[in-house]
Structure formats: C-alpha cells, structure tokens
Amino acid sequence: QMSIVVGASSKVGKAVVTRLAFAGHRVVAVDSHSTELNNVEEEMRKVGADVTCIPFQDNEKSTIDKAASLLGMEMKGLVFIPPDNSVKGDVCHSTTIQFNTVFAQRLTLPFRMIKCAIPHLRSSADSSIVVINSSSAYTPFIDLGLYSAGSTALLALSRTLAIDPAILPIRVNTVLMSTVHGDGSGGVWDIEDEDVPLRDMMPLGRLGNSADVGAAVQFLLSTKSRYITGECLLLNGGMQLRL
C-alpha cells in the first residue's frame, strides 16, 4: 500500500511510520519540523524501510500533491496526526490566541489536508483516512480544556466526513488515544515517572504506548477493516469511555 502520514515527527507519528513501513507500505512522511523529519528519514533508511520524508510546502494542497507524486503509484491511505498540544489549563482562563491555535491545529489543518487528499484517494479502490485523536473527545479534562474541546470538534469532523457523499466510498475512521505515553497531550500520563498510580487503575495493568497506535492505524488502513467507516478505535486499556 501507498500511504501519506502527516505529523510524522512526533513520537506517535514515528511509531505509525515505522509500523506501516515494516508492514510493507510505501510511506511519505510529512511534518513541519524539518530537523526531526530528517532524523525519521535517516532512521528508516538504516533499516531499509521504504519511507520518503518531506516538509510542509507553501500550503496544504502543494504539500499533499507533492507527497502523492512521490508515491509514484495510487495513494491508498492518509493518516493525520495533530501537532502536540501546547496549551494547558481550563477553558475560561485561555486566551483567544490560544483558542485559535488549538482549533487551527485540531480542526482547520486536518480539514484542509483531508480535503486536498480526496482527489488522490479517489483514484484507488478501498482507500482510507485515519485520524489520530484523544479520548478527551469523549471525556474532557479540566486541565486540558481547549485540547479537549478541539478533540471533540475533530471527532465530529471525522464522523461527518465518513458519511459525506463527496468523500464516499473512501473510509474515514479515528484512533482515540487514552492514557498513551507520548501522545503529545501534555497530560500526566504523558510524563515519565508519573504513571504508576495510573497503571494501577488500568484493567490491563499498563498505559498505552505509541506502538499500540501504530498497530491500530495499520488495521484501519488494511482490507481487514474494509467494512468499517465512521468509527472510533479506542485505545483505552479497559477503561470505559464513551461520548
């Protein structure tokens, strides 16, 4: 399969790229952080993975068009991973600038990226979009107020796209991360050495990790999930979280 991963330099992004590459995908990794992106490409080259890395271009369309052209074959999948969260605290004490930043990252950017990718995905049978999101879309966290609100908005976007006649039959699904180390949320579970009490609360006895996310993405891009769209795959370790 040929897939584009947007947000590839984050911890989760690297895990997704690695998982797809070792599953036989040809991957174009995209990110705005050129230095980290170069590190990803070097790591993949050392292990013989078929990964090409490109930085963001002038706009979303030129970025997706260039990434699709580098695949050289029909594009089968798009994975969108939002930038790491940089805004903490409750909603009412957040500034307008912080509000605009969070929603630009978690709503505007994925909307534009996905819209630009649709023509390329339409050229392929059983193509798929996977959006990485947070379980705060279901259960908000007061100390991650805007992040939680933005996550709920992103989930609504993904579900709405899945039934949009303009996008069908492209499948659109979401991976929701709950208490996953390295998820970029800034939550307590994202901090090393702060997870012991949380581990004791999890039915599976551990927190999630970025490799768990990569495995979920691989499944949702595969033909094994060809009758699944508009759904959320919740990485919850057994914790019951529902909207």
N, C-alpha and C positions, 0 to 999 in steps of 0.2 A: 504494500500500500504506500501511497504518497501522501504525506501529511505536513501541515504547517503548524508549528507551535509558537504562539505569541505569548511573550512573558517568560522566555526560556532561561533567563539567567538567575532567577530566584531558586531557592532550594527545591521547591516543588517543581518548578519548570525543568531544572536539570534532571530530576528523577523521571519526569514524563518523557523527556527527550531520550534518556538512556533506555527506558523500558521499551519505547517504540522502536528505537534503533535495533536493539537486540532481538526484538520480535520480527525483524525483517522489514520494517518500514523504511522508506527513504524520507528523511526529515529535513525540512528547512526550519531552522530555529531563528526567531525574531525577538529583538529586545532593543530598548533604548540605551542600555548600559553597554557600551562598546567593549570596555575592558573585560567585564565579566563574560560577555558573549564570546570574546576571543579565547578566554580560558575554557569555555564549554567546547568550542570547536577543537582546541588542542587536545583536551581530554578524550573526546570522541575519536579523533584521528589516531591517537595512540593505541586504541583498542580495535581499530579497523571498522568503526561504525560509519554508516553512510549518512552523515549529517553535514549540512551546509548552514553557516550562520551569517545573517545579515542584520545590520542595524536598521532602525526605523528610517524611512526615506522622508521626503518632503511632506507627505500626507498619507492617510490610511490607504487610499487607492493605489498609489505608486508602490507602497510597501507590499501589499498583497499581490499586486501584479508582478512585481519583481520576484517575490518568493515563489509564486506559481510558475513563472517562467523557468526558474532554476530547477524545479522538479523534473521538467522535461517530459513528463507524462501526465495522465489525467490525475487531478487532485481529488483525493478521496476523503480527507479529513482536515478539520480545523479545530485546534484546541486553543481556547483563550484562558489565560491565567492573569487575573488582575494584578497590578503593582502592589507591593507590600504596603500595608496600612501605616500611615504616618500621623494619624490624628486619634488621640485618646481623650477620654473624658465624656461627660454627659452631653446630650444634645443642646440643652438650653445655654450652656456656657461655651458653645462652639461659635466661631466667627463665621461670617458669610464667606470669607475666603476659604476657610476650612471646608465648609459645606460644598462650595463649588468644586474644590479639589477632589473630595471624595466621590461626588457624583460624576465628575468628569472621568475619573478612573474606573468606576464600577458600573456606569450606565452609558455615558456618551461614547467612550472609547470602544467597548465591546459592540455597541450598536453599529458604529461606523465600520469596524473591522469585519463584522459578520456580513453586513450589507455588501461590502466590497468583495467578499469571498463567494457570495452566492452564484454569480455567473460562472466562476471556475468550478465550483462544486457541482453545478448542474450538468457539466459535461461528463460526469461519471455516474455510473449506476451505484446505488446503495451508498451514497456519500453521507457524511455525518459531521455534526458540530458538537463538541463537548465544551461546556463552560465550567470552569472551576470556581466554586463559591464557598461560602462559610455557612455553618449551621446557625449562625446568628441571624440568618434569613428566617429561620423558624422561631428561635428563642433569643431575643435581643439581650445584649449585655450592657448594663448601665455605664460601665467604664469604657465601652466601645460603642458609644451611642450612634454617631454618624456612620461608622463602619457597619453597624447592624442595619441601619436604615438603608444604606446603599446596597447591602447584601440582599435585603428583601426586594428592592427595586430590580436588581439584576436577576433574581429568581423569577420575578413576574415577566421580565423581558424574555427570558429563555422559554418559559411556558407559552407565552403568547406567540413567539416565533414558530414554535412547534406546530401550531395549528393555522398559521398564516398561509393562505393559498399561494402566495407569491414564492414561498420557500419550499413547499411540498414538491417531491417526496423526500427532500433532504431531512434527515433525522436530527433533532436537537435535544440533547439531554444535559443534565447537570450532575456534577460530583460535588456534594456538600461535605466539607471537612469539619469534623467536630473533635476538639482536643487533639489536634495533629501537630506534633513537633515540627517547627519550621514552616508553619502555614502562613507566616507573614502578617498575622493579625495583630501581634503585639500583646496578646492575651497571656495570662500566667503560664498556660501550658506551652507557650512558645519560648519560654525562658528555661535554659538549662538549670538543673538542680532545684527547680521549683515544682516538680511534677509528682513527688512521692505521695502526698495526700490525694491527688487526683487519680493516680494509678490505683489506689486502694478503693476508689469509688467506682471504677470501671468494671463491669461484669467480666470482661475479658482479661482484666488484670494488667493492662498496659495502655499507654497512649498510642495513637496512630503515628505513622511516620510517612515521609514523602514517597517511599516505595509503595505503600498502600494506595496512594493516589495514582501513581503510575500504572498499577495493575488495574484499577478501576477504569482509567482512561482507555487502556488497551482493550478491555472488554467492550466498552461502549462504542469504540471505533470498529470493532470486528463484526463479522457476519453473525456471530453468536447472539448479537443484540439487534438483529435486523427487524424485529417486530416491536421494538421499544423506542418510543419517542415521547417527548414532553414529560419525562420522568426525572426523578432525583435519586441518585445512588448515594445514600447517606453513610458516611464512614463514621460510625458512632461508638464502636467498641461495646455495643449493647445498651447504651443509654437511649431511652425513648424520647425522641424529639420530633414533634410534629407541628405543622402550621395550623 
